[in-house]
Amino acid sequence: MFSKIRQSIGAREAFDLVQADLREVEREISVESVASVEAITTINQYLQAGGGKRLRPVLLLLCTKLFGPANDTARRLAAVVEMIHTATLVHDDVIDVAKSRRGRPSTNVVWGNHISVLAGDWLYMQAFQVALRERNFHILDVLISLTQAMVEGELLQLERLRRIDITEADYMELIDRKTASLFSACACLGSIAGGADEATESVLGDFAWNLGMAFQLVDDILDYTSTEKILGKPSGNDLREGKVTLPMIYALETASAEERALVETVMADGTYEEVPFMRVVQILEQNRAIERSYERAHAFTQTALATIANFPQSAAQRALRSIVELVTERHS
Protein backbone atom coordinates (compact mmCIF):
# COMPACT_ATOMS: atom_id res chain seq x y z
CA MET A 1 0.00 0.00 0.00
CA PHE A 2 2.80 2.39 0.83
CA SER A 3 4.49 3.90 -2.23
CA LYS A 4 7.25 6.47 -2.42
CA ILE A 5 6.03 9.98 -1.59
CA ARG A 6 7.64 13.02 -3.17
CA GLN A 7 7.37 15.12 -0.01
CA SER A 8 9.91 15.06 2.82
CA ILE A 9 7.92 12.52 4.82
CA GLY A 10 6.91 9.11 3.53
CA ALA A 11 3.49 7.52 3.85
CA ARG A 12 4.76 4.89 6.27
CA GLU A 13 6.31 7.60 8.42
CA ALA A 14 3.01 9.50 8.29
CA PHE A 15 1.16 6.51 9.69
CA ASP A 16 3.95 5.89 12.22
CA LEU A 17 3.26 9.32 13.70
CA VAL A 18 -0.01 8.02 15.10
CA GLN A 19 0.78 4.33 15.67
CA ALA A 20 0.83 4.63 19.46
CA ASP A 21 -2.46 6.52 19.38
CA LEU A 22 -3.97 3.95 17.00
CA ARG A 23 -3.18 1.17 19.46
CA GLU A 24 -5.21 3.06 22.04
CA VAL A 25 -7.99 3.54 19.49
CA GLU A 26 -8.07 -0.21 18.80
CA ARG A 27 -8.31 -0.90 22.53
CA GLU A 28 -11.14 1.61 22.79
CA ILE A 29 -13.02 -0.05 19.92
CA SER A 30 -12.48 -3.49 21.47
CA VAL A 31 -13.85 -2.40 24.85
CA GLU A 32 -16.79 -0.50 23.38
CA SER A 33 -17.74 -3.37 21.07
CA VAL A 34 -18.81 -5.64 23.92
CA ALA A 35 -22.59 -5.92 24.17
CA SER A 36 -24.95 -7.67 26.56
CA VAL A 37 -26.07 -9.83 23.63
CA GLU A 38 -23.36 -12.32 22.66
CA ALA A 39 -24.15 -12.31 18.93
CA ILE A 40 -23.44 -8.57 18.67
CA THR A 41 -20.13 -8.91 20.52
CA THR A 42 -19.12 -11.80 18.26
CA ILE A 43 -19.93 -9.83 15.11
CA ASN A 44 -18.09 -6.76 16.38
CA GLN A 45 -15.01 -8.83 17.15
CA TYR A 46 -15.20 -10.37 13.69
CA LEU A 47 -15.41 -6.90 12.14
CA GLN A 48 -12.50 -5.52 14.14
CA ALA A 49 -10.33 -8.55 13.33
CA GLY A 50 -11.00 -7.87 9.65
CA GLY A 51 -8.65 -4.92 9.90
CA GLY A 52 -8.69 -2.12 7.37
CA LYS A 53 -6.45 0.87 6.72
CA ARG A 54 -7.90 2.90 9.61
CA LEU A 55 -7.49 5.91 7.35
CA ARG A 56 -10.32 7.85 8.98
CA PRO A 57 -8.95 7.58 12.55
CA VAL A 58 -5.49 8.46 11.19
CA LEU A 59 -6.91 11.55 9.50
CA LEU A 60 -8.66 12.64 12.71
CA LEU A 61 -5.55 12.11 14.85
CA LEU A 62 -3.25 13.96 12.45
CA CYS A 63 -5.65 16.91 12.34
CA THR A 64 -5.50 17.08 16.14
CA LYS A 65 -1.70 16.89 16.00
CA LEU A 66 -1.63 20.05 13.89
CA PHE A 67 -2.39 21.87 17.16
CA GLY A 68 -0.50 19.74 19.68
CA PRO A 69 -0.28 16.14 20.95
CA ALA A 70 -3.21 13.83 20.47
CA ASN A 71 -5.36 13.60 23.59
CA ASP A 72 -7.99 11.27 25.04
CA THR A 73 -10.77 13.14 23.25
CA ALA A 74 -9.05 12.68 19.87
CA ARG A 75 -8.46 8.98 20.49
CA ARG A 76 -12.03 8.47 21.64
CA LEU A 77 -13.44 10.29 18.61
CA ALA A 78 -11.11 8.31 16.34
CA ALA A 79 -12.74 5.15 17.71
CA VAL A 80 -16.17 6.71 17.15
CA VAL A 81 -15.58 7.46 13.45
CA GLU A 82 -14.17 3.99 12.82
CA MET A 83 -17.19 2.41 14.50
CA ILE A 84 -19.54 4.55 12.39
CA HIS A 85 -17.59 3.66 9.25
CA THR A 86 -17.78 -0.04 10.11
CA ALA A 87 -21.53 0.20 10.75
CA THR A 88 -22.03 1.74 7.31
CA LEU A 89 -20.06 -1.10 5.71
CA VAL A 90 -22.26 -3.69 7.45
CA HIS A 91 -25.41 -1.98 6.18
CA ASP A 92 -23.92 -1.49 2.70
CA ASP A 93 -23.11 -5.19 2.43
CA VAL A 94 -26.69 -6.12 3.32
CA ILE A 95 -28.13 -3.66 0.79
CA ASP A 96 -25.66 -4.70 -1.93
CA VAL A 97 -26.01 -8.43 -1.14
CA ALA A 98 -22.23 -8.50 -0.90
CA LYS A 99 -20.41 -11.80 -0.50
CA SER A 100 -17.07 -10.60 0.84
CA ARG A 101 -15.41 -7.71 2.62
CA ARG A 102 -11.66 -7.28 3.13
CA GLY A 103 -10.98 -10.75 1.79
CA ARG A 104 -13.39 -12.53 4.14
CA PRO A 105 -17.09 -13.46 4.01
CA SER A 106 -19.22 -10.40 4.78
CA THR A 107 -21.31 -10.38 7.96
CA ASN A 108 -24.55 -10.85 6.03
CA VAL A 109 -23.17 -14.07 4.56
CA VAL A 110 -22.09 -15.41 7.96
CA TRP A 111 -24.98 -14.21 10.16
CA GLY A 112 -27.73 -13.29 7.69
CA ASN A 113 -29.36 -9.96 6.88
CA HIS A 114 -31.56 -9.52 9.94
CA ILE A 115 -28.83 -9.98 12.54
CA SER A 116 -26.33 -7.96 10.48
CA VAL A 117 -28.67 -4.94 10.20
CA LEU A 118 -29.32 -4.99 13.94
CA ALA A 119 -25.60 -5.33 14.68
CA GLY A 120 -24.92 -2.33 12.45
CA ASP A 121 -27.63 -0.37 14.25
CA TRP A 122 -26.12 -1.27 17.62
CA LEU A 123 -22.67 -0.17 16.46
CA TYR A 124 -24.05 3.18 15.28
CA MET A 125 -25.72 3.80 18.64
CA GLN A 126 -22.67 2.68 20.59
CA ALA A 127 -20.54 5.14 18.63
CA PHE A 128 -22.90 7.94 19.66
CA GLN A 129 -22.85 6.66 23.24
CA VAL A 130 -19.07 7.02 23.29
CA ALA A 131 -19.21 10.48 21.69
CA LEU A 132 -21.83 11.59 24.22
CA ARG A 133 -19.31 11.16 27.02
CA GLU A 134 -17.51 14.26 25.74
CA ARG A 135 -20.55 16.34 26.74
CA ASN A 136 -19.99 18.53 23.70
CA PHE A 137 -23.01 19.53 21.59
CA HIS A 138 -20.80 20.61 18.70
CA ILE A 139 -19.34 17.11 18.42
CA LEU A 140 -22.83 15.60 18.41
CA ASP A 141 -23.97 18.12 15.79
CA VAL A 142 -21.10 17.07 13.49
CA LEU A 143 -21.91 13.38 13.97
CA ILE A 144 -25.66 13.74 13.50
CA SER A 145 -25.21 15.79 10.30
CA LEU A 146 -22.73 13.18 9.09
CA THR A 147 -25.05 10.25 9.73
CA GLN A 148 -27.96 11.96 8.00
CA ALA A 149 -25.78 12.74 4.97
CA MET A 150 -24.62 9.12 4.69
CA VAL A 151 -28.16 7.76 4.95
CA GLU A 152 -29.26 10.24 2.26
CA GLY A 153 -26.39 9.02 0.10
CA GLU A 154 -27.46 5.40 0.49
CA LEU A 155 -31.02 6.30 -0.46
CA LEU A 156 -29.85 8.23 -3.52
CA GLN A 157 -27.76 5.25 -4.58
CA LEU A 158 -30.75 2.92 -4.27
CA GLU A 159 -32.91 5.30 -6.32
CA ARG A 160 -30.32 5.36 -9.10
CA LEU A 161 -29.46 1.68 -9.12
CA ARG A 162 -29.35 0.02 -12.57
CA ARG A 163 -29.89 3.35 -14.31
CA ILE A 164 -27.57 4.08 -17.20
CA ASP A 165 -28.47 7.78 -17.42
CA ILE A 166 -26.49 8.81 -14.31
CA THR A 167 -24.64 12.11 -14.81
CA GLU A 168 -21.34 13.29 -13.40
CA ALA A 169 -23.27 15.72 -11.17
CA ASP A 170 -25.40 12.81 -9.86
CA TYR A 171 -22.27 10.86 -9.08
CA MET A 172 -20.56 13.74 -7.30
CA GLU A 173 -23.65 14.36 -5.18
CA LEU A 174 -23.64 10.71 -4.16
CA ILE A 175 -19.98 10.42 -3.15
CA ASP A 176 -20.20 13.76 -1.36
CA ARG A 177 -22.74 12.20 0.99
CA LYS A 178 -21.46 8.62 1.15
CA THR A 179 -17.71 9.21 1.47
CA ALA A 180 -16.49 12.81 1.51
CA SER A 181 -18.82 13.79 4.35
CA LEU A 182 -17.17 11.25 6.66
CA PHE A 183 -13.66 12.41 5.73
CA SER A 184 -14.71 16.01 6.38
CA ALA A 185 -16.26 15.09 9.73
CA CYS A 186 -13.03 13.34 10.77
CA ALA A 187 -11.04 16.51 10.15
CA CYS A 188 -13.60 18.67 11.93
CA LEU A 189 -13.64 16.37 14.95
CA GLY A 190 -9.84 16.29 15.00
CA SER A 191 -9.67 20.06 14.99
CA ILE A 192 -12.28 20.25 17.77
CA ALA A 193 -10.21 17.84 19.86
CA GLY A 194 -7.15 19.99 19.16
CA GLY A 195 -8.90 23.15 20.36
CA ALA A 196 -8.99 24.92 16.97
CA ASP A 197 -11.42 27.73 16.29
CA GLU A 198 -14.44 27.28 14.02
CA ALA A 199 -12.82 29.02 11.04
CA THR A 200 -9.85 26.64 11.17
CA GLU A 201 -12.19 23.69 11.64
CA SER A 202 -14.06 24.71 8.49
CA VAL A 203 -10.86 24.93 6.45
CA LEU A 204 -9.74 21.50 7.64
CA GLY A 205 -13.19 20.14 6.82
CA ASP A 206 -12.83 21.44 3.25
CA PHE A 207 -9.36 19.88 3.02
CA ALA A 208 -10.64 16.47 4.07
CA TRP A 209 -13.75 16.74 1.88
CA ASN A 210 -11.54 17.07 -1.19
CA LEU A 211 -9.43 14.18 0.07
CA GLY A 212 -12.57 12.06 0.48
CA MET A 213 -13.81 12.88 -3.01
CA ALA A 214 -10.45 11.85 -4.48
CA PHE A 215 -10.39 8.69 -2.35
CA GLN A 216 -13.79 7.52 -3.61
CA LEU A 217 -12.92 8.34 -7.21
CA VAL A 218 -9.78 6.22 -7.02
CA ASP A 219 -11.73 3.48 -5.23
CA ASP A 220 -14.20 3.37 -8.12
CA ILE A 221 -11.38 3.30 -10.66
CA LEU A 222 -9.68 0.42 -8.84
CA ASP A 223 -12.93 -1.56 -9.02
CA TYR A 224 -12.15 -1.88 -12.75
CA THR A 225 -8.34 -1.93 -12.73
CA SER A 226 -7.31 -3.90 -9.63
CA THR A 227 -7.71 -7.55 -8.64
CA GLU A 228 -9.89 -9.38 -6.14
CA LYS A 229 -6.80 -10.39 -4.15
CA ILE A 230 -5.81 -6.77 -3.68
CA LEU A 231 -9.30 -5.32 -3.26
CA GLY A 232 -10.57 -7.97 -0.85
CA LYS A 233 -13.74 -8.27 -2.96
CA PRO A 234 -14.44 -9.23 -6.60
CA SER A 235 -13.35 -6.82 -9.34
CA GLY A 236 -16.10 -5.20 -11.35
CA ASN A 237 -18.51 -5.33 -8.43
CA ASP A 238 -19.97 -1.86 -9.00
CA LEU A 239 -21.39 -2.51 -12.47
CA ARG A 240 -22.51 -6.00 -11.47
CA GLU A 241 -24.48 -4.42 -8.62
CA GLY A 242 -25.96 -1.83 -10.99
CA LYS A 243 -23.84 1.12 -9.86
CA VAL A 244 -22.69 3.50 -12.60
CA THR A 245 -19.58 5.26 -11.26
CA LEU A 246 -17.50 8.01 -12.86
CA PRO A 247 -15.33 5.78 -15.10
CA MET A 248 -18.46 4.31 -16.66
CA ILE A 249 -20.17 7.72 -16.86
CA TYR A 250 -17.20 9.03 -18.86
CA ALA A 251 -17.11 5.93 -21.06
CA LEU A 252 -20.81 6.15 -21.88
CA GLU A 253 -20.44 9.77 -23.01
CA THR A 254 -18.57 8.63 -26.12
CA ALA A 255 -19.43 4.93 -26.30
CA SER A 256 -21.09 3.45 -29.37
CA ALA A 257 -24.63 2.12 -29.28
CA GLU A 258 -23.23 -1.40 -29.27
CA GLU A 259 -20.98 -0.65 -26.31
CA ARG A 260 -23.85 0.92 -24.36
CA ALA A 261 -25.91 -2.20 -25.02
CA LEU A 262 -23.13 -4.39 -23.60
CA VAL A 263 -22.98 -2.29 -20.43
CA GLU A 264 -26.77 -2.45 -20.08
CA THR A 265 -26.62 -6.23 -20.43
CA VAL A 266 -24.22 -6.55 -17.49
CA MET A 267 -26.39 -4.27 -15.37
CA ALA A 268 -29.58 -6.14 -16.23
CA ASP A 269 -28.05 -9.60 -15.70
CA GLY A 270 -26.01 -8.74 -12.62
CA THR A 271 -23.21 -10.97 -13.97
CA TYR A 272 -20.40 -10.98 -16.52
CA GLU A 273 -21.52 -14.28 -18.02
CA GLU A 274 -22.90 -12.76 -21.22
CA VAL A 275 -20.42 -9.88 -21.46
CA PRO A 276 -16.92 -10.66 -20.11
CA PHE A 277 -15.50 -8.26 -17.54
CA MET A 278 -12.43 -7.60 -19.71
CA ARG A 279 -14.71 -6.44 -22.53
CA VAL A 280 -16.13 -3.81 -20.18
CA VAL A 281 -12.61 -2.74 -19.20
CA GLN A 282 -11.79 -2.46 -22.90
CA ILE A 283 -14.76 -0.11 -23.37
CA LEU A 284 -13.44 2.06 -20.54
CA GLU A 285 -9.94 2.18 -21.99
CA GLN A 286 -11.07 2.88 -25.54
CA ASN A 287 -13.08 5.87 -24.34
CA ARG A 288 -10.31 7.26 -22.08
CA ALA A 289 -12.60 6.82 -19.07
CA ILE A 290 -9.92 5.61 -16.63
CA GLU A 291 -7.52 8.37 -17.64
CA ARG A 292 -10.19 11.07 -17.32
CA SER A 293 -11.30 9.74 -13.92
CA TYR A 294 -7.72 9.90 -12.61
CA GLU A 295 -7.50 13.48 -13.89
CA ARG A 296 -10.65 14.34 -11.94
CA ALA A 297 -9.28 12.68 -8.79
CA HIS A 298 -6.02 14.58 -9.25
CA ALA A 299 -7.94 17.89 -9.32
CA PHE A 300 -9.42 17.10 -5.89
CA THR A 301 -6.03 16.11 -4.48
CA GLN A 302 -4.48 19.34 -5.78
CA THR A 303 -7.16 21.36 -4.00
CA ALA A 304 -6.57 19.38 -0.81
CA LEU A 305 -2.80 19.92 -1.06
CA ALA A 306 -3.23 23.63 -1.64
CA THR A 307 -5.48 23.86 1.43
CA ILE A 308 -3.21 21.97 3.82
CA ALA A 309 -0.21 23.96 2.57
CA ASN A 310 -1.68 27.00 4.35
CA PHE A 311 -1.04 25.38 7.72
CA PRO A 312 2.34 25.82 9.48
CA GLN A 313 5.00 23.26 8.62
CA SER A 314 5.05 20.38 11.10
CA ALA A 315 5.33 16.61 11.10
CA ALA A 316 1.51 16.35 11.16
CA GLN A 317 1.13 18.82 8.29
CA ARG A 318 3.66 16.93 6.17
CA ALA A 319 1.96 13.64 7.06
CA LEU A 320 -1.38 14.97 5.86
CA ARG A 321 0.24 16.05 2.59
CA SER A 322 1.66 12.56 2.15
CA ILE A 323 -1.71 10.92 2.77
CA VAL A 324 -3.29 13.12 0.11
CA GLU A 325 -0.69 11.97 -2.42
CA LEU A 326 -1.04 8.37 -1.26
CA VAL A 327 -4.74 8.44 -2.17
CA THR A 328 -4.14 8.87 -5.90
CA GLU A 329 -1.13 6.54 -5.95
CA ARG A 330 -2.70 3.65 -4.07
CA HIS A 331 -3.47 0.29 -5.63
CA SER A 332 -5.92 -1.05 -3.00
N, C-alpha and C positions, 0 to 999 in steps of 0.2 A: 504493500500500500504506500510505503514511504518512498518518494522519488526525490531526486536532487532538487533543492530549492535555490533560486538565484539570489535570494536575499542572504543576509549575514547569519541567519539562524535557520537550521534545517527543520523539516517537519518533525522528525523524531525528537529533536531538542525541544521543539515547541510543546509536544505532548509531555515530554519529561518534566517540563516546568510545573505541571499540575499532577504528576503521578502520585505524590504523597496525598494530595487532596482527593484524588480519585479513589484511592484505597478507602478513605473515610466515607466517600460517597457510596461505594459498593457496600460497606458495612451498614450504612444508613438504610439503603434499599433492602438489604437482607433482613434487618430488624423490622422494618416497616411492612414487609411483605408477609408477615405471619398473621394469619387470620384465625378466628375461632372455628371456622369450618375447614377441615383438613384438605378438601379438594382445592380450595382457593390457594392455600399455602403451597400445595404440591405444584399447582400450575405456575404460581409466581416463582418458585424455585427453578422450575423448568425454563421459564422465560429468562431469568437472570443468568442461568448457566449457559444459555445460548449466546451470550456475549454481545458483540456489536462494537462499533467504533467509539461509542460514548462521545460523539462529536458535540452533541448539544450541551452536556455537562462541561466539557472542555471549554466550549465557547463562553458559557456563563462564568466559569472560574477565571478565565483569562481576562474577561471584561472587568471583573472585580479587581484583579491584580494590576489593572491600569492605574488604580488609585491607592494601592497598598496591598498588604498580604491578604490572602483569602481568609475568611473568617467562618465561624460556625453557620451564620446565616447563608453565606454563599454555598457552603457544602450541603446544607439542608435543601436549599432551593435547587441545587444541581441534581439532587436525588429526586426532587419533585418533578422536574422537567423530564427526566429519564423515565420516571414512572408514567407520566402522561403520554410520552412518546410510545412507550411499550403498550399501553392500553389502546392507543389508536391503531397500532399494528395488529393487535388481537382482533379488534372490530373489523379492520380492513380485510383480514384474512377470511373472516366469516362472510363478509359481503361479497368478496371476490371468489369465494369457494377455492381458496388457495390450498395447495397441497404441501408446500414446504416454505420454510422461513429460516434464513441463515444456515442452510445446508441440513436442516433437520425437519421432521414432520411438523407442520403447523399445529397450534393448539386445537383448532377445530377438527383436525384429522384425528388427533389422539383422544380428545375428550368430547367432541361433538359441538354443534353450534350453540345449543342452549347453555351449557355450562361455560363455554368460552365467552359468550356475550356477558354473562353475569360476572365472570371473573374480571373481564375488562371493566365493567361498571364499578366493581369493588376497587380495582386499582386506581381508577379515576378519583373516586371519593376518598381513598386513602391518601392520595397525593394532595388533595385539598385539605385533608385533616392535618397533614404535616405542615403545609403552608400556613394554616390557621394559627399554628403555635407562635408565629412571628408577631401576631397581633398588629398587623400592618394592612390597612384597607387598600393601600396603593398596590401592594403585592397581589391581593385578592382580585382587584380590578383588572390587573394585567392578565391574570390566569383565567378569569371568567371570560374576558373578551377573546382571549386565545381559544378557549374551548368552543365558544360559540362560532368563531371563524372556521375552525376545523370541521365542526359538524356541518356548517353551511357548505364547505368545500366538498364533503362527502355526498351531500344531497345533490349538489350541482353535478358531480361526477355521475351519480346514478341517473339523473335526468338526461345526461348526454351520452349514455352508454350505447354502443353500437350505432352511433350516428356518424356518418362520413362527412357531414357538412360543418364540422367544428372549425372555428376560425382561430387565428393566433390570439386574438383578444380573449376569446372564450378560454383558451388554454392558460393564458397568463392569469386570468381571474381565478381559475381553479388552483393553480400552484401557489398563488398568493395566499389563499386560504389554507390549503392543505399542508404546505411546507414552509414557505417564507415567514408566515405568521409565527410559527414556533421558533424559528431562528431569531426573529426580531424580539420575541418575548424573552428568550434566553439572555440576549444582550441587555435588555431593559432590566431584568431581574439582577443580572450581574452588576450593573451600574448602581442599582438601588442598594444592594448589599455593600458596595464599595463607598456609599455615601455621596454619590455624584448628584448634581442638581438636575432638575427636570430637562433643561435645555441639552445638557450633555447626554442624558439618558435617551432623548429623542434622536440625537445624532448617532449614537451607538445602535439604536434600534434600526435606523435607516441603513447603517453599515451592514448589520446582520441580515436585514431583509434582502438586500442585494446578494449577499452570500447565499442565502437560502434559495433564491430564484436560480442562481447559477448551479447550485448543488442539484436541484431537481431536474434542471435541463440536462445536466451531464448524466444523471441517473437514468433519464429516459432515453438518452443516446446509447448508454451502455446496455440497455435492454435489447438493443439490436446488434451491438458490436462485441459484447463480451460473451463469456461462456457460463454455463450453469455451475461449473466448479468454482468459478470466481465469484459469481453473483450470489450463490447460495439458493438460487431458485431458477427454474427453466428460463432460457433465453426466449425472447419474443412473447413474453407473457402478456404485455400490454395489449397488443393487437388481438391476441387470442381471447382476452377477456373483454374485448370490445372497446378498448380505450384508444382514442386517436390522440397521440402526443405530438409535440412540435416536429420531430423528424418526419412523421407521416403527413402532418399538415403541409409542410413545405414540399414534400414529394408530390402530394395530390394537386398542388397548384399548377404543376407543369406536366403531370402524368398523362399518358394517353388514355383513351376510353377503355382499352383492353387492360391496361395496368390498374385503373380504378376498379374494374370488374373483379380482378384478382384479389385486390385488397378487400372488397366487399364480400367476396366468397369466404375469406378467412374469418372475417368478423361474424358472418352469418353462421358458419359451421362451428366456430369456436375451436378449430383445430387447423393444423397445417397438413392434413392428409391429402386434400385436393390440390392445394397450392403450397409447395415446399417453402420452408422458412427462408432458405437462401435465395429463392426467387424474389421474396419480399425485400430482402436486404439489397438485392441487385436493383430493384426499383428505386430504393432510397439513394443508392450510390449514383445511378444514372441521372437522377434529378438533383444532385448536389445537396440533398437534404441533410445528411450528416455534417457536411462541411458548414452549411449555413447555420445549423443548430449550434455547433461549436462557436461560431462567430457571435451568435446571440448570447451564449453563456459567457463568452469572453467580455462582452460589453458590460454585463452585470459585475463580473469580477473587477473590471477596471474602475467602475464606479465605487465598489467596495474598497479597493485599494486607495483610491483618491480620498475617500472619507477617513479611513483609519490613519492616513498619512498626516492628518491634521492634529493628531494626538502626539504628545511629547514622546521622544525616543525612549524606549525601555525594553526590557526583555519581553514583557507581555505584549507590547505594541508590535515588536518584530515577530513574535509568535503568531499573532493574529494575521499579520501580512502573509506569513508562510502558509497558514491554513487556507487563506483565500486562494493562493496559487495552487495549493494541493488539490483543491476542489476540481479545477479544470484539468489537472494532470492525472487524476486518479483513474484506476482501471477496475475498481470494485466499489 
